[in-house]
Amino acid sequence: MPVWYPVRRLRSPLRPVVAALAAAALAAGSLAGCSGGDGPEQSLDAFLKGWRSGDLHAVGFIDPTGAKVAASEVTKELKALSGELAKSPPELRRTGDVKITKDIADARVQVAWALPGGARWAYENPVRLRRGGDDQWQVIWEPAVVQQKLERGDRLALRRDPATRAGVLDGTGTPIVAPRAVVRVGVQPSQAGDVKKLVSRLDAAFKAIRPALDPPVDLTDLPKRLSEAEPDAFVEVVTLRDEAYRQIKPRIYDLPGTTFRADKLDLAPTREFARALLGSVDPAQADDLKAHPDRYVAGDLVGHGGLQGRYDDRLRGAPGLTVVTVRSTPDGATAPGVEVFRSAPKAGQPLRTTLDVATQNAADAALRGERRRAALVAVRISDGAVLAAANGPGAAGQNLAFEAQVPPGSTFKMVSALALLDKGAVTPDQIVPCPKLFPVEGRSFKNSDNFELGAVPFRTDFAKSCNTAFASLAPQLGPDGLAQAGRTLGLESEWDLGADVFTGKVSANGSGPEQAAAAIGQGTTVVSPLAMAGATAAVARGHWEQPTLVLDPAPAKPAPAGPALKESSLRQLKDMMRAVVTDGTASALKDVPGQPVYGKTGTAEYDNDPAHTHAWFVGWRGDVAFAVFVEQGGSSTSSAVPISERFLRALR
């Protein structure tokens, strides 16, 4: 009720002016009451801030009947209504003007939820406020404030629709990983009979599969699983590729209790096909779920290692998401409500590579019987495309072909010889003695098995891989001449090919003994097989180009091509690399069918024990350059060269 005060009337000519000023002051006071500190906008903003923070103590609430609602109750109900979205409160902001009709204010609020996988659900929702007797604006609280279709007792829930995972493609655009036939081998407990005997016979059969299963099938817990399963259950033992299953089918098909289910899985052409490079795709593991709770849920397929891991976001796409209202029933079940948002799944995008299936199969086959850690990488000379990256069974999933950091041994004489020829320090026909020993500042250099050639032409030193001859020539290279030559062949440069790669580190500015060691690929010089394959391709091509692996998406910053190599030096070096095959340490390759083979063998000491050596071969035939590395392989003629022969014969 307004309060009236008696006013003494004054007869004054100023009365109209004073009255006008008073009216203006009252009008200004009325406007301040609507949009100032007590306006609905301020109460609404406080509510939106509190919704985000979880602290609503500064906001007053009433229900639609006008009854007061405690802020703590609203906080609790907000969390319950948000359901599976509660962990990530939405972004909130006022949109448009607040409309006031008497004591009711109508506002609109944009609510934007960040959903798993990067999806966004945004909508506008009405929010009403009422002015109380104390002139304060209170939010009219009801479930529809969160989302208009929510009712008391409801909560928001997410439903995921997995996206189709894209494949890794070869150089022709054909999927490398494709649906392939598998057989799920299982046991029915009620028919198993003598479980101990069954396990023994299954174990023997699985061990007979060639190539050997890696990892091997572990049957340790099979008896326990059979004892705990339902009598008629299918207790899965292992899933085998169809070709592996057929190897042992006669041995396991009629065993008591064994049962089989044909299926198809997305797999590479073979079990070992570029496995370390490609990586694997497996159900989400505990570490995945813990590290990325907003990205993965149990059952999702996740790329691990290699290209599958590096490009997982691209390949797996984005799952479809549906937000629905649900409520719990008296019996504890969940009753579905209505759908309030849906985003369709987005299929993954394929990853196109330069890999060639035939070349990769030949590389894998060449390493199949090698139990030591080994790698074989092949590069197409004409365009630098990586055709194959194989890692032997002993590599245990590590991509040695790209990432090994090991001394190149005598394969590096290819680089040393190129540098010497460029400098005019030697010619192929020049006599360069090959003694049994050659001393350098107190350190003695020797040849493999202590051989000596005597006074022979440099081309013979190269073909027979004479360490002492190259040690004697090392001073001609100067302190960093070898490193400079290596850089013209792509070593030490920064590559961008879509996968991790070690491009080498070449010794420079070392002591006399270090320079001599570097000239024969020892000392502090270290490389990867891919780095050496790229250097070999450069010799065959006439200039260096960065190897390529991933074509789409194309790497952003591939290394620029190197300068043209000196033609006269290349001609002489190629002749000497051919002599390695025809008359030297790789003579086992001279009868390999097809075009002529060029190359260089290498035996590299990796510690101070001369008996501890890695084995190498680098070379090319036709348009394919390649490098073979065998860790602790001993003599290259007994390990790296036979692998090279198997590769080249399979590649025909």
N, C-alpha and C positions, 0 to 999 in steps of 0.2 A: 504494500500500500504506500503510495507517495505521501510524504510529510510536507504539510504546508506551513510556511512561516509567515507571520504578519509583516507586512512591508509598509512603512510610512510613505505616503505619497508625497513626492516633492514636485513642486511646480517649478520646472526648470526647462529652459530651451534646449538642454543637452539630452533630455530623456529619450528621444528617438534614437540617438547615436548609441547611447549606453545599451538600450534594448537590443539593437542590432548586433553589437559586440557580444552580448551575453548569448544571444541565439547562436552566433557562430561558434562560440566556445562550447556550447552544449552539443552542437552538431559534431564538432571535432571529437569530443569525448565519446559520443555514440559510435563513431567509426573506429576509434581505438579499441573499444570493447569487443568489436567483431573480429578484428584482424590483428590485434596485439597479442600480449602474452597469454590471454585467456581464450584465444580463438580456437576453432576446431582443428585448424592446420597444425598447431603446435601439439595438441593431444594426439593427432593422427601420426605425426612424425615421431613422437615419443613411443607410440605403439609399434611402429615399423622398426625402430631402432631396438626396442626390447625384444621383438620377435626374433631378430637376427642374433642378439646377444644372449637371449634366454633370461633376461632380467627385466621384468615388467612392473617393478614396484612403483615406478613413477606414473603409472597409467591407471585411471579409474575405469571399471567395467560394470556394465549392467547387462542382464539378459533381455530378450525381446519384450518381457512383461514389465520391465522396469526394476526388477529385483537386483540388488547388488551381487556381483560375482567377485570373489577374491582373486587378486592377481596371481597368486600361487596356483589356484585352480586352473586359470587360463593357461599358465605356463605348462602345467601337466597335460592339459587337454590338447594344446598345440603340438606337443611332442607325440602324443598318441595318434592324433589325426595324421600327422606327417608320416607315420609308419616307417617304411623302408627308406624314406627320403630324409628322415630326421637328422642324420649325421651331417648333412650338408644343407643348412638353412638357405632359403632362397634369397636372391637379390630382390629388394623391394623399393619402390618409389611411387610417389603420388603422380597421377597423370591428370591434367586438366585442372579446372577450378573446383573448389568445394562449394556446393550449392546449399544455401541455408533457407529452410522454410520453417518459420517460427523457431521452435526449439530443436529441430531435427536438421542435421547436416548430412548431405550425401556426397561421398567422395569415391573416386576410383583409384585403384592401386594396381600397378603392374607387378606381378609375381613371376619370377624367373628362376626355375630350378636347373641346376647343373646336374645332368644325369650321367651315369657311368658311360665311359667310352666317348665322351665329348659331346653327347647329345644335349639339347637345351629345350626345355619346355617352358614357354612363357605365355601368360594370359593376363587379361584385366579382370579384376574382381571388384564388386562394390563393397564399400565399408560404410556403415552408418554410425553416427554419433548423436548423442542427445545432451542438451544443456541442462544441468541440474539446478537445483534451487540456489546453490552457492555460486552460480554462474560458471562453473567448470564443465568442460565438455568431456563426456564419458563415451568410451567405445561400446557399442551394442554388440556383445559377444555371442556368436553362434557358429557352429561348425562351417557354415557356408562362407564365413570370412576367409577360410583357408582355400576352399574350392567350392564352387556353388553346388556341386552334386553330393557333397559330403553331408552326412547326418551324424547325430550323436551315436557313438559306438563304432563308427566306420574308421578305417585307416587306409592310407595309400599304400599300394604294393606295386612292385615291378615284375613284369614278365619279359624274359629275354627271348629273342628269336635269332639264333646264331646266323652269322653271315657265311656265305660260301667262300672258303679259303681259296685264293688264287694259286696257280702253279708257278714253278720255276721253269722257264722255257729254254730250249737249246738254241743254237745259232740259226736254225731254220724256223723258229717260232713254235716248235712242237713241244708240248709239255714233257718235261723230264719225269716228273712225278705224275702218275696217272693211275686210275683204278686197275689193280692187277689181282689175279686169283690167289687166294690164300686158303689154307685149311686150318681150322681151329681143332687142335687135338685135345680131347678131354677124356675123363674117366667117370663112369657111373658107379658110385660107391657100392650099391647093392650087388653089382656084378663083378667087382674087382678081385674077389678071391684072396689069394696070398699077396697082400699089398707089398711086402718086402721084395718078393720075387718080381712082381710087376715093375716096381721102381727100378730094380736092377736092369731089367731087359729094356725098359724105356731109355734109361741112361746110356746104355751101350749103343742103342740105335741112334740117339741124338748125336753122340760123339762120332758116329760114322759118317755124318753128313759132310760133304765137301763142296765149296770151302767150309771150313769149320765155323760153327755158329759163334758169333762174337757179340755180346757175351754168351758163354755156354748156358744151357738150360740148367737151372738150379732146382732139383727135385727134393731138397732137404725137407721142406715143410709139406710135401704132398700127403704123406700118411696122416698128418694131423688135420689137414684140410678135408680129407676124405672122411675121417672119423667124425668131424663136426658138421658135415653137410647132410642134407636130406637124402634118403636112400636112392631116390630117382633123379637126383640133381645132376647137372652137367658141370663137373668140376674141371675148369679149363687148365691145361698144363702148359701149352705153348701155342702160338700161332706161327705157322710155317708158310713160306712162299710155296706155291704149288710145285715148283721144280724140286725144292728141297724135300717136300713131303713124298714125292714120287720115288726119291732115292731110297727111302726107308719104309715105304708102304708095305712091302711084303713082310717086313720084320715086326710091324706094330699093328697091322690091321686086324688080325685075329687074336690079339692078346686079350685076356679076360677083362671085361669092363671098358675097354677102349671104345670111344665113340668120336665121330668126326662131323664137322660142320663146314661146308663150303661157304666162302665169303669173298668179298673184294675189299681191298684197302688201297688208299693212295700211296703208291710206292715208286721208288726209282727203278730203272730197268733191272738192276741187280742189287744185292745187299751192300756190296762195297762201292757202288757207283758214286765216285766223287764225294764220299760220305763226309769227310772232314770239312770239305769246302761247302757242301750244301747244308750241313747241319741236319737236324731232325725235327719232326713235328710230333709232339706228345701231349697227352692230357695235362692240364695245368698242375704243376707240382706245388707242394706246400710253400716253397720259397717264392714261387711266382705269386701266389695268392697273398702272401705276407707283404711282398715288396710292392705289389700293384693291386690293392684291394678294389680300387675304382676301375680297373681295367679288366680283370679276369674274375671268373667265378668257377667253382668246381665243375669239371666237365669240358671247359673250353680247351680248344687245341692251341698250343703255344709253340712257337719256333724256338729251338734251343741250339745255340752255336751256329757257326757258319752263316751262310746267306739267309737261311730260314730265321735265325735269331736277329741278325742285323736288320732285316727288312720285314720283321714280324708285323709291324703296324700296317704296312702297305699290303702285305699278303693276306692278312686275316680280315681286312675290311672292318666294318663297324656293325655290331649286332643291332637288330631291330629292338626297340623298347616299347612296351605298352604299359601305361600307368592305369591301374584299375582301383576301384574302391572295393574293399573287402571288410568283412566283420566276422567275429568269432560267434559260433553257435553255442547253445547251452551244452552240447555234448563235446565241446572242444574242437570241433572241426572248423574249417574256414569256408564261409559262404561268399561266393563272388557277388560283386555289386555291378557297377557299370564301368565302362571304359571311358576314361577322360582324356587320354592322349595316346597317340601311336606314331612311332617313327619306323619306317620300313628298313630292313637290314640293307646295308650297302656292301655288295660283294667286294672282295679284295681285288687288287690290281696285280696282274702277273708281273713277274720279274724276268726280263729277257737277258740271257747271257750269250756268250760266244761258244759255249761248250759244244763239242761234237760227239755224238753218242758213240760212233764207231771208234774214234780215237781214244775216248775215255775207257771204253770196254777193253781196248788193246792195252792201255796203260795199267788198268786194274788187273788184267790177266797176267801181265808181265811180273807184277809184284805179288801175285797170289800165294806163291810158295815161299815167300821171303819172311822169315820169322823175326829178323832184325828190323829195327825202325828204318824205314826207307821211304823214298818219295820219287815220283817221276812226273815231270811237268812238260807239256808240249805247247808250242806257240807256232801259229801260222806265220811264216816269214813275210808273205806279201802284205799283210795288214796288221800284224801284231796280235791277232785274236788268240786268247788262251783256249786251246782245244781240249786239254785234259789236265787234271790235277789229281794225281793218285797218291795215296799214302798207304803203305803196307799195313798189314794187320797189327804189327808191333807198334805202330804209331799211336794206338789207343785214342783215336779221335782227334789227335793234334794235326793241324795242317802244316806239316813240315815243308811241303812243296812251296808254300808262300812265306812261312814265318821262321824257318830254321835260321840260326845265326852260327854258322860253322865255317872253318877254314876251307877254301876251295881246293887246296893241294895243287897238283900239277895241271889241273884244268886252267889255272890262272896263267900258265905259260902262254896261252892264247893271247892274253892281254899284254904280258911282258914282251912277247915277240912282236906284237903290233907296235908297241912303243919303240922298241929297238929298231925295227924296220923304218918307222917314220923318221927317226932321228938319223938314219943312215949309219947307225953304229955297227951294223952287221948286215950281211947278205946271206941268203940261203946256202950259197956255195962256199962261203968263207969258212976256213978251218977254225973251229973253236974246240980245243981239246976237252975231252971228257975223262978226267982222272977219277980214281976211286974216291979220293978225298980232296977237298979244297978248303984251306984255312982262311978265315976272315977275322982279323983282330982277336985271335985267340979262340975262336969258335970254329969247329971243323964241320963242314957240310959233306954229306955222302949221298950215294945213290941207293935206291931200293936194292936190297940183297947185295949191296957193296959191289955192284957191277962197275966196269969201266970200259970205255969204247976207244980210248986213245985219241989220236988226232983225226977227227972226222969233221965233215961239213956241218954247218949249223942245222941244216934240214934233218940230218941224222940225229943230232942232239935232241931236236924237237920230237921226231918220230919215236925215238926210244926213251924219251922223257929223262934226259940227263940233268940232274939237279946241279952237279958241280959246274957244268958249262954255264948255266944261267946264273949261278952265284958269282962266277967270274965276270959276267957281263953286267951285273947289277949296278956298279958305279956309273956305267954309261947312261943310266936313266936319270941320274941326279936325285936330289932329295925328295922331289914330289912328282917326278915324271910318270911313275907308275899310277899314282892317284889321278893325274890328269888324263892318262889314257883310259883308265877305268870310267871316268866321268863321260868321256865321249861315247862309251858303250852303255850309258844309263845308270851306272853304279853310283850310289850315294845320293841320287836325285830324289825329289819328292814325287811320288806317283799317286794318282787318284784313279783307281780302277774299280772301286766299289767293294773292296775287301781289304783287310789288313795285309800288308806285305812288308818284308824287310828288304831294302834295296842295296844293302851292303855297306861296308866300311873298309876303305883301302888304306893300308899303312902309308904314312908320309912323314918325311923329316926325321926318320929314325937313324939309329947308329948304323955303322957298316954292316954288322951282323943282321940287324933288323931289315935293312934294305935287301940283303941277300936272301933272307927268309921270305920276304914279301914277294920277291921275283919268282919264287916257286910256290906261291900260294900258302905260305905259312906265316908265322909271326902274328901280328895283330890284325891281319886282314880276315874279315869274315863276310860271308854272303849267304843268300838263300838260293835254293834251286831255281826259283822263278827269275831271280836277278841274273843268274848265269845263263838261263835259257834266253832271256831277253838280250844279253850281251852276244850270245852265239848267233841269234837271229840278226843282230846288227851287222856282224861280220859277213853273214851270208847275203844280206840285203844291200849293204854298202852305206848304211847310216842307221842310227838308233831311232826307234819309235817306241813309246811306252806301250807295253802289252795292254790289251783291253780285255775286260771280263764281263762287266755289266753294261748292256747297251741301253736298256730302258728300265729305270730312269738313268739317263746318261750322267756320269760323274761330272761335277761342276768344273774341276780344274785339273784336267789331265796335263801331264808334263809335255812341254813342247818337244818336237822332234829334234834330234841332234844334227850336227853338221855332217856333210858328206865326208866319208872316210877316204884317205889317200888311196887312189886306185892302184898304184904300183905296189903299195904295201899290202893291200887286200889280196891282190893276185898271188903274191908270194906266200902270204899266210894261208890262203886256201889250198895252194899246192902242198904246203907242209901238213895241213890238217888232213888232206887226202892221203898223204904218205903214212900218217899214223895208222890208217886202216889197211893200206896195201902192204906196208913194210914194217910197221911199228907195233906198239903195245895193244892195238885194237884189231889185230889181223883176223880175229875170229869173226869180224863183221864183213870181211871182204867178199864173201860169197852170199851175202844177204841179197835176195832178189830185188829188182827194181832199180831205181836211179842210184848213182854213186853215193856212198856214205862218207861224210867228212866228220872229223871229231878230234877229241883230245881226252885221254884218260887222266885220272888224278888219284893219288893216294896222299891223304892229308893227316899228318900227326896232330893230335888234339891235346896232348900233354907231353911231358918230358920222356915218356916211354916210347921208343921207336916201334914197339910191337902194337901200340894202340893207334890205329889209323882208321879214318873214314875212307870210303871208296867213292869215286866219282866217274862219270862219263858225260861229256857234253858234245853235241854234234847236230848234224842235220842230214836229211835226205829229201830231195825234192823241195817241197814248200813247207816242210815241217822241221822246226828246230826243237831240240829237247834237251833236258838235263836229268840225269839219274844220280841219286845220292843214296848211299847205304851207310847208316851209322855203324861204326866199328866193323866195317865191311872188309877190312884187311886189304888185300891186293885188288885193284880195280879189275884186273883181268879175270879174277875168279868170282866176282860178284856184280859190279856195275856193268861190265861189258856183256855178260850173259843176259842180264835183265834187258839191256838195250837190244840185244839180238831178238829176244822173245817179243819185245814191243814192235820192232820193225817188221818181223815176219807176220805178226798178227795184224799189222796195219795195212798190209798189201790189199 
